[in-house]
Amino acid sequence: MELSALTAISPVDGRYQNKTDILRSIFSEYGLFRFRVVIEIEWLKALSKHPDIKEIGRFPADSISFLDNIKNDFSIDDAIRIKEIEQTTNHDVKAVEYFLREKIRSVPSLKNIASFIHFGCTSDDINNLSHALMLKDTRENVLAPKLNKLVSILEKMSADYASVAMLSRTHGQTASPTTLGKEVAVYTHRLLRQINQFKNIELLGKLNGAVGNFNAHFAAYPNIDWMSLSKEFVEELDLNWNPHTTQIEPHDYMAEYFHALIRINTILIDLCRDLWGYISLGYFKLKLVEGEIGSSTMPHKINPIDFENSEGNLGLANNMLEHLAMKLPTSRWQRDLTDSTVLRNMGVGVAHSIIAFDSCIKGLSKLDVNIDMINHDLKDSWEILTEAVQTVMRCAGYDDAYEKLKELSRGKEIDKKTLHNFIDQLNIPDNDKSRLKKLTPSNYLGNAETQAKSIKKK
């Protein structure tokens, strides 16, 4: 059966392919080959610039242009050719080396330096830098823009709904009121903090040979400062140099990267669940989408499917990312191939995150605040003011303030008249009584509005 969006086993490449297309050029095998070609060519160019490696000599401009075209114009046909070579080598990195040797045969200034392709490198010198560039490209061009878009929506909601008084719930029960904007602001603040940490995680790379000691490098050119050359090369890729490794870069930074993404995803799970709950309470109405069906049997239904889809994909993403973060930093002795197997699935965890972000953004776009329902729940909840009354009583010296309000309110219905009669009987200053009696479920908000409006400023 021919592979298509309908026949793909994974929904990442099937049902959700239109949401994950952006990742294909990065995390596919084609993408990995493309990044490997970039590293091999850049390393060859770096060697040519070194004055002590006279066997290569500095490349002329046309040779540099030819090499750059190989990486910049890398095509599906090129990737297919590498796979053909791999059928013989049974080694994908070596296949890239042989592919490049084929490519330069027609260039007089390059054909005699084929032996310097992959010079001094172990496979992970190429792979670790390729993986770092993959994660860098994903963070800068995919994850960060989507997260920024999501946070911008939440920032606007925080400001727009900053003064919309709303009944809080703790343990699912009525609690002191807040504002809708302030509740959204909490998630905005949490996400901003984690996104900032995610963006600042160093992406590490190494290029130091078979066991991390530059053994072959020094055997060939003992007078070259290979540590400095390696550092310069890695940093020119806009990565951070790791000077101390075994055969492989130990992937600790990857664990940091994936764990940061897990924390972001976990906050979004929390957000999706809360929004789902508010929709269930009627605090939000879902906008009608023409032609959309909520239930195959109940025509009236408009379901919060986008938040449910987001939550499900966030869970799948976190399961995959957690395995990556826990497995990749462990390797037997110098290395084993378990990391290679796992690394090929980086894109799966990221893809489910992307699907979830898009679903969450779509869900947010469908929300309409139902002020009438919010006010209906709030206006009759006078019991929530018992917190304020007992706190003022404490200031006036009542040792049993909490107990008195508990006796008045717990398990009972409290209205305005009941609460004001209680306040009138208290032995507290008249101005305190007056202030308490001015409180309503809608204005007992502390500084919720101020907090909500401060998020955008930060």
C-alpha positions in Angstrom: 0.0 0.0 0.0 1.4 3.4 -1.0 2.3 5.7 1.9 0.0 8.7 2.2 -1.7 10.8 4.8 -4.5 8.2 4.9 -2.2 5.1 5.0 0.5 6.4 7.5 0.7 4.4 10.7 1.5 7.5 12.8 -1.1 10.3 13.0 1.9 12.7 13.0 2.4 11.9 9.3 -1.2 11.0 8.7 -4.1 12.9 10.2 -2.0 15.8 11.5 0.4 16.0 8.6 -0.7 19.5 7.7 0.3 20.6 11.2 3.7 18.9 11.2 4.9 19.5 7.6 7.1 22.2 8.9 9.1 19.6 10.9 9.8 17.3 7.9 12.8 19.2 6.6 14.3 19.1 10.1 13.6 15.8 11.7 13.1 13.4 8.8 16.0 11.2 7.6 16.3 13.6 4.7 16.7 16.4 7.3 19.4 14.5 9.2 21.3 13.8 6.0 21.0 17.5 5.1 22.5 18.6 8.4 25.2 16.0 8.2 26.2 17.3 4.8 26.4 20.8 6.3 28.7 19.7 9.1 31.0 17.7 6.8 31.3 20.6 4.3 31.9 23.2 7.0 34.6 21.1 8.6 36.3 20.6 5.3 36.3 24.4 4.8 37.6 24.9 8.3 40.5 22.6 7.6 41.3 24.3 4.4 41.7 27.6 6.2 44.3 26.3 8.6 47.9 27.3 7.5 49.4 24.1 9.0 47.3 21.8 6.8 49.2 22.4 3.6 47.9 19.3 1.9 44.6 21.0 1.4 45.5 24.6 0.9 43.0 27.5 1.1 40.1 26.9 -1.3 39.6 29.4 -4.1 36.2 31.2 -4.3 34.8 28.9 -7.0 35.5 25.8 -4.8 33.8 27.4 -1.8 30.8 28.3 -4.0 30.7 24.7 -5.2 30.7 23.2 -1.7 28.2 25.7 -0.5 25.8 24.8 -3.3 26.0 21.1 -2.3 24.6 21.9 1.2 22.3 24.8 0.1 20.7 22.9 -2.7 20.6 19.5 -1.0 17.7 17.7 -2.5 15.5 14.6 -2.1 17.5 13.0 -4.9 20.7 13.6 -3.0 19.2 11.9 0.0 18.1 9.0 -2.1 21.7 8.7 -3.4 23.0 8.6 0.1 20.5 5.8 0.9 21.7 3.9 -2.1 25.3 4.1 -0.9 24.2 3.1 2.6 22.9 -0.2 1.1 26.6 -1.1 0.6 28.2 0.6 3.6 25.4 -0.3 6.1 26.6 3.0 7.8 24.7 6.2 7.2 27.4 8.6 8.2 30.0 6.9 6.0 27.4 7.0 3.2 27.4 10.8 3.5 31.2 10.9 3.3 31.2 8.8 0.1 28.4 10.9 -1.3 30.5 14.0 -0.9 33.5 12.3 -2.5 31.4 11.6 -5.5 30.2 15.2 -5.7 33.7 16.8 -5.7 35.2 14.5 -8.3 34.4 16.9 -11.1 36.1 19.9 -9.5 39.8 20.0 -10.2 40.7 22.0 -7.1 38.7 19.6 -4.8 39.1 16.1 -6.3 42.5 15.5 -4.8 41.5 16.4 -1.2 38.7 13.8 -0.9 40.7 12.1 1.9 40.1 15.1 4.1 36.3 14.7 4.1 35.4 13.4 7.5 39.0 14.0 8.6 39.7 12.9 12.2 36.0 12.5 12.8 34.0 9.8 14.5 30.4 9.5 13.5 29.1 11.4 16.5 31.3 14.4 15.7 29.0 14.8 12.7 25.8 13.5 14.4 25.9 15.5 17.6 26.4 18.8 15.7 23.6 17.8 13.3 21.2 17.1 16.1 22.1 20.3 17.9 21.4 22.3 14.7 18.1 20.4 14.3 17.0 21.4 17.8 18.3 25.0 17.2 16.3 25.3 14.0 13.2 23.9 15.7 13.4 26.1 18.7 14.0 29.3 16.7 11.7 28.7 13.7 9.0 26.4 15.0 8.5 26.2 18.7 9.3 29.7 19.8 7.0 31.4 17.2 4.1 29.2 18.1 4.7 29.6 21.9 5.0 33.4 21.4 1.7 33.4 19.5 0.0 31.4 22.2 1.3 33.7 25.0 0.3 36.8 23.1 -3.3 35.5 23.0 -3.2 34.8 26.7 -1.7 38.2 27.4 -4.5 39.9 25.6 -7.1 37.8 27.5 -5.4 38.8 30.8 -5.9 42.4 29.9 -9.3 42.2 28.3 -10.8 40.2 31.2 -8.8 41.9 34.0 -12.0 43.4 35.6 -14.4 40.5 34.9 -15.2 39.3 38.4 -15.6 35.6 38.7 -16.3 33.1 41.4 -13.2 31.0 42.2 -13.3 27.3 43.0 -10.9 25.5 45.3 -11.4 21.7 45.5 -14.3 22.3 43.1 -16.2 24.4 45.7 -17.0 28.1 45.8 -14.1 30.2 47.1 -13.1 33.8 47.3 -13.7 35.6 44.0 -11.1 36.6 41.4 -11.2 38.0 37.9 -11.1 35.9 34.7 -8.2 38.0 33.5 -6.2 37.3 36.6 -6.7 33.5 36.3 -5.5 33.7 32.7 -2.6 35.9 33.8 -1.3 33.2 36.1 -0.9 30.8 33.2 0.6 33.6 31.1 3.2 34.3 33.8 4.0 30.6 34.2 4.5 30.1 30.5 6.6 33.2 30.1 9.0 32.0 32.8 9.4 28.5 31.3 9.6 29.8 27.7 12.4 32.1 28.8 14.3 29.2 30.4 13.7 27.1 27.2 15.1 29.8 24.9 18.2 30.2 27.0 19.2 26.6 27.2 22.7 26.2 25.7 22.9 23.9 22.7 26.2 22.0 23.0 28.4 20.5 20.4 31.8 18.7 20.2 34.3 17.7 17.5 37.1 15.7 19.1 37.5 12.3 17.5 36.9 8.7 18.4 37.1 8.9 22.2 37.1 12.6 22.8 40.9 13.1 23.0 41.9 14.2 19.4 44.0 11.1 19.2 44.1 10.9 15.4 44.3 14.7 15.0 47.5 14.9 17.0 48.9 11.8 15.3 48.6 13.6 11.9 49.3 17.2 12.9 50.9 17.3 16.4 51.5 21.1 16.4 48.0 22.2 15.7 45.9 23.5 18.7 43.0 21.2 18.0 41.1 22.2 21.1 41.0 25.8 19.9 40.2 24.8 16.3 37.3 22.6 17.6 36.0 25.4 19.8 36.1 27.9 17.0 34.4 25.5 14.6 31.5 24.6 17.0 30.9 28.3 17.9 30.9 29.3 14.3 27.8 27.0 14.0 26.2 29.2 16.7 26.4 26.4 19.2 28.1 26.1 22.6 31.3 24.1 22.7 31.6 21.1 25.0 35.3 20.5 25.7 35.0 17.3 27.6 33.3 14.3 26.2 33.7 10.6 25.5 33.1 9.4 21.9 29.7 11.1 22.1 28.4 14.4 23.3 26.7 13.3 26.5 23.3 14.9 25.7 22.8 16.5 29.0 21.7 19.7 27.3 19.1 17.7 25.4 17.7 16.5 28.7 17.5 20.2 29.7 15.8 21.1 26.4 13.2 18.3 26.6 12.5 18.8 30.3 11.9 22.5 29.6 9.5 21.6 26.9 7.8 19.1 29.2 7.3 21.9 31.8 5.7 24.1 29.1 3.5 21.3 28.0 2.5 20.5 31.6 1.4 24.1 32.2 -0.7 23.9 29.0 -2.3 20.7 30.1 -3.3 22.5 33.3 -4.6 25.4 31.2 -6.6 23.2 28.9 -8.2 21.4 31.8 -9.2 24.7 33.5 -10.7 26.1 30.3 -12.5 22.8 29.7 -14.0 23.2 33.2 -15.0 26.9 32.6 -16.7 25.9 29.4 -18.6 23.2 31.3 -19.7 25.7 33.9 -20.9 28.0 31.1 -18.4 30.7 31.8 -17.3 30.5 28.2 -19.5 29.8 25.2 -18.0 28.1 22.1 -18.4 29.9 18.8 -20.4 28.1 16.3 -18.4 26.9 13.3 -20.7 26.4 10.3 -20.9 22.8 9.2 -19.1 21.5 12.3 -20.8 18.6 14.2 -20.4 18.1 17.9 -22.1 14.7 18.3 -23.2 12.0 15.8 -26.5 11.7 17.7 -27.0 14.9 19.7 -27.5 17.8 17.3 -27.2 20.6 19.9 -23.7 19.8 21.0 -20.7 22.1 20.6 -17.8 20.3 22.3 -14.5 21.7 23.6 -12.6 19.3 21.3 -9.7 21.6 20.6 -8.7 21.6 24.3 -9.2 17.9 24.6 -7.1 17.3 21.5 -4.4 19.6 22.9 -4.4 17.8 26.2 -4.1 14.4 24.6 -1.2 15.4 22.4 0.6 17.2 25.2 0.4 13.9 27.2 1.8 11.9 24.3 4.6 14.5 23.7 5.6 14.5 27.4 5.8 10.7 27.4 8.1 10.7 24.5 10.2 13.7 25.6 10.5 12.2 29.1 12.0 9.1 27.7 14.4 11.1 25.6 15.5 13.2 28.5 16.0 10.2 30.8 17.7 7.9 28.3 20.0 10.1 26.2 22.4 11.1 29.0 23.2 7.5 29.7 25.5 5.4 27.5 27.7 2.4 28.3 31.3 3.4 28.5 32.4 5.4 25.5 29.1 4.8 23.7 26.4 2.4 22.6 23.9 2.7 19.9 20.8 3.0 22.0 21.1 6.8 21.8 21.1 6.6 18.0 17.8 4.7 18.0 16.2 7.1 20.4 17.4 10.3 18.7 15.6 9.4 15.5 12.4 10.0 17.4 13.1 13.5 18.6 10.7 14.9 16.0 7.9 12.7 17.2 7.8 14.3 20.7 8.2 17.8 19.1 5.5 17.0 16.6 2.9 16.1 19.2 3.8 19.4 21.0 3.2 21.4 17.8 -0.1 19.7 17.2 -1.1 20.5 20.8 -0.1 24.2 20.5 -2.1 24.6 17.3 -5.1 23.0 18.9 -4.9 25.1 22.0 -4.6 28.3 19.9 -7.6 27.2 17.8 -9.6 26.5 21.0 -8.8 29.9 22.4 -10.0 31.5 19.2 -13.4 30.0 19.7 -14.1 31.3 23.2 -16.7 33.9 24.0 -17.1 35.0 27.6 -20.6 34.4 29.0 -20.8 37.4 31.4 -24.4 36.5 32.4 -23.5 33.0 33.6 -20.4 34.3 35.4 -22.5 37.0 37.2 -25.3 34.5 37.9 -22.9 32.2 39.9 -21.3 35.1 41.6 -24.2 37.3 42.8 -25.8 34.7 45.1 -22.5 33.5 46.6 -22.5 35.7 49.7 -20.8 32.9 51.7 -17.5 33.8 50.0 -17.4 37.1 52.1 -17.1 35.2 55.3 -13.3 35.2 54.7 -13.2 39.0 54.8 -15.5 39.2 57.9 -13.5 36.8 60.0 -10.2 38.4 59.0 -11.5 41.9 60.1 -12.8 40.3 63.3 -9.3 38.9 64.0 -7.9 42.4 63.8 -10.5 43.5 66.3 -9.3 40.8 68.8 -11.8 38.0 68.2 -10.0 34.8 69.1 -12.9 32.7 67.7 -13.6 34.7 64.6 -13.1 31.7 62.3 -15.2 29.5 64.4 -18.1 32.0 64.5 -18.1 32.3 60.8 -17.9 28.6 60.4 -21.0 28.2 62.6 -22.8 30.8 60.5 -22.0 29.5 57.1 -20.7 26.0 56.7 -23.2 23.8 54.9 -25.8 26.7 55.0 -27.1 29.2 52.5 -26.0 32.7 53.2 -27.5 35.8 51.7 -26.8 39.5 52.0 -29.3 40.0 54.8 -27.9 37.2 56.9 -24.4 38.4 56.5 -25.2 42.1 57.2 -27.2 41.1 60.4 -24.1 39.2 61.6 -21.9 42.2 60.9 -24.2 44.5 62.8 -23.9 42.4 65.9 -20.1 42.5 66.0 -18.2 44.5 68.5 -16.0 46.2 65.9 -15.5 49.9 64.9 -18.3 51.3 62.8 -16.0 52.2 60.0 -15.0 48.5 59.8 -18.7 47.5 59.7 -19.4 50.0 57.0 -16.5 48.8 54.9 -17.5 45.1 55.3 -21.1 45.9 54.3 -19.9 47.6 51.1 -18.3 44.4 50.0 -20.2 42.2 47.5 -19.2 39.0 45.8 -18.4 41.1 42.7 -16.1 43.7 44.3 -14.3 41.5 46.9 -11.3 41.1 44.5 -8.2 42.3 46.2 -5.7 43.4 43.5 -6.8 40.8 41.0 -7.4 43.4 38.3 -4.0 45.0 38.9 -2.2 41.7 38.7 -4.0 40.8 35.4 -3.0 44.1 33.8 0.6 43.9 34.9 1.4 40.8 32.8 1.6 42.6 29.5 4.0 45.2 31.1 6.4 42.5 32.2 
